[in-house]
Amino acid sequence: MRKRQRQVNRYVRAVGSYLPCAGKHKKQLLTALRSEAEAYCAETRDADLEARFGTPQQVAAAYVDAMSTQELLAALRRRRQVLTILIAAVLFLAAKFIPMPMLVSTALYFAAYVTIGYDILRKAWKGICNHQVFDENFLMAVATIGAIALAIYEKSGDYAEAVAVMLFYQIGELFQSYAVGKSRRNITALMDIRPDYANIERDGKLEQVDPDDVAVGTVITVQPGEKIPIDGEIVEGSSTLNTAALTGESLPRDVMTGDEVISGCINMTGVLKVRTTKAFGESTVSKILELMENSSSHKSRSEAFISRFARVYTPAVCYSALALAILPPVINLLMGNAASWGVWIYRALTFLVISCPCALVISIPLSFFAGLGGAGHEGILIKGSNYLEALSKTKIVVFDKTGTLTQGVFEVTGVHHSPMEDRKLLEYAALAECASSHPISRSLQKACGVELD
């Protein structure tokens, strides 16, 4: 039984190691896959998970294709949302500013309201059915329907407030959708450091295996151009490593037998044989990927406070608005005055609209998420919103210059104080450095501008 459980755990981890950062969707997929794998192992004596479900790479690739489909659907939804906003805006402006009979303008207002508010009204109804009443959709629905009811009661024919509130809210939702999508793409772009395989020599031939299946102490072979998949120590060979993806250092690092190397670095020149000192799950690249994947789950104090605040504030606003609509007219009646129901219901609806916490609830998490994504776009990994918030209190920052403040890419800007022709001197210098991959050597080869023989 334990052997089967280990088999399932290893298979699910292998699939997870090939998946991009996907948060909740990734967790749901792996949970479902684990349940299916455990049921299959329970029914089959000699269970072969790869024969049943496919290799981890195939399962992950199928999921990535599905995620690509989801991204396409999200783009289509945003396009539909833009079209909905434009149609509603045209109908609203026509009803507001073009002189026409009241019946026609009322029809245009209602058409604009249904066009822009259908999704919100549907979500509010679903929330009521699911006993999750108090959210921003419910507040928007109550406030706008109340505004329409008041316009009908007063026979004013002006439904502009109800349509405008829905219109501006949907515009804000559209901007949020664009910002979140861009941030997710920026964070996912940092996932290129993941090694796809490890080379193990068996019977004189190199065999590609899943890095998660490589035991500690195994000797793996890393060829030029490949990423080092697991942390370890070089037992044979010497080479130059590109560590820019991990450290930001543009200067290649020379390594030889006995040196320790970390996963995620790119082997540039010689063949290396590395004895692993850590399991793949404990290697540097896995830890970095884990930080990237969980960066948005580390909530700041502001986000945690807003989450608690919204759960109390939203019901309080609704009950306060209800009290404002009922209590003053009742007190007026008891005192022998006119109740003025319309006035107080109007004030209650106004209070409901201006007290809606959706802007506050949305803006703070969105600001942090956009900050994490923007930093990811620039190649900066921030471990979570709480660390981003801590940066706002920073007074002194110490930077490593090369690869952080500068790109570390050299360029020949001029040739001085030589009687030899500049083009010829550059060619000789490039020939002298043609066997080197040092950044300065590369800059000389690039400045030469001709193919070296």
Residue, then its C-alpha position, 0 to 999 in steps of 0.5 A: m500500500r505504501k509503495r502504491q502511495r509513493q508511486v502516486n505521489r511521485y507521479v503527481r509531483a512529476v506532473g506538477s513540476y512540468l506545469p506553469c504557475a497556475g495557482k488555484h487551477k493547478k491545485q484543482l488539477l493535481t487534486a483530481l489527478r491524485s484521486e484518479a491515480e489512487a482509485y486506479c491503483a486500488e483497482t489494479r494490482d500492477a498499476d502503470l500510471e503512465a500507461r493509464f494517464g500518459t507521461p507527466q510531460q504529456v499530462a502537463a502539456a494537455y493541461v497547458d493546452a487547456m490553459s491556453t484555451q482558457e486564456l483565449l476564452a478570457a480574451l474573448r470575454r474581454r472583447r465581448q465586455v468591450l463591445t457591451i460597454l460600447i453598445a451601452a454607452v451609445l444607447f445611454l448617450a443617445a437617451k441622455f443628450i438627443p431630444m426625443p419622446m419620453l417613451v423612446s428615451t425610456a426604452l433606450y435607457f432600459a436597453a442600455y441598463v439590461t445590456i450593461g447590467y445583465d451579468i451583475l444582476r445574474k451574479a447577484w441572483k446566484g449569490i442570493c440562491n447560494h446564500q452569499v447575499f452581501d457582495e458588490n453585485f448585490l449592492m449594485a443591483v439593489a442601488t440601481i433597481g432602486a434608482i429606477a424605481l424612484a424614477i418611475y415613482e417620480k415619473s421623471g423619465d430620467y434613468a441616467e443614474a442607474v445606467a451610469v453606475m452600472l456603466f462605470y462599474q463595468i469599465g472598472e471591471l474591464f481595467q481590472s481584467y486587463a491588469v490581472g491578465k497582464s500580471r499573470r503573463n508577466i509572472t508566468a514568463l519567469m518560468d523559463i528556468r525550469p529544466d525539462y530533463a536530466n541525462i543519466e548514462r546507462d550502458g554507455k548511452l545517455e538517457q533522458v529522465d524526469p529530474d524528480d526521479v533522480a536520486v541524491g548521489t546520482v551522476i548526471t551529464v550536462q551537455p553544452g547548451e543544456k540547463i543544470p537540472i539539479d544542484g550538485e558537485i562537478v566530478e568530471g569536466s570543466s566549463t563556463l556557466n551562464t548564471a544570469a537567469l538566477t543571479g542577474e550576473s552577466l559575467p559567465r562563471d568558470v567551473m571545474t572538477g570539485d566546484e558546486v553548481i546550482s540548478g537553472c544555470i546554463n552550461m555554455t562550453g564543455v561537458l560536465k558530469v555532476r553528482t547530485t547533492k539534493a533531490f529535485g524538489e529541494s534544488t535551487v530552481s524548485k525553490i525559486l519556482e515555488l516562490m514564484e508560484n506562491s507569490s500572490s498567496h502571501k498576503s500583506r497586512s492591508e489585504a488581510f485587513i480588507s478581507r476581514f473588513a469587507r465581511v463586516y462592512t458590506p452587511a452593515v451598509c445594507y442594514s444601515a441603508l434599510a434602517l435609513a429608508i424605514l426609521p425616519p418615515v416611521i418616526n415622522l408618522l409617530m410625530g404626526n408629520a408627513a412620512s416622506w417615504g420617497v425622500w428617505i428611500y432615495r437617500a437610503l439608495t444614495f447612501l448604498v451607492i456611495s458606501c459600496p466597498c467594491a472599489l476598496v475591496i478590488s483596488i488593494p489586492l489588484s494593486f499588489f498583484a499588478g506590482l508583483g506582475g510588473a516586477g516579474h516583467e522586469g525580471i524581479l521576483i518578489k516573494g509576496s504582497n507582504y514583502l512588496e508592502a515592506l519595500s514601501k518602508t525601505k530607506i536604503v537599498v544596496f544593489d549589485k551593479t552588473g546585471t542589476l543596474t546595468q545590463g552587463v552587455f559590452e559594446v565597442t564605442g570607439v578605437h583610439h590612438s592606433p596607426m592601423e585602420d580601425r576595421k583591420l584592428l577590430e578584425y585582428a582583435a576579434l580573431a584573437e578573442c574568437a575562441s572566448s565566450h567572455p562578454i568583452s570578447r563577444s563585443l569585439q566579435k560583434a564590432c568586427g561585423v564580418e564572419l571570422d575565418 
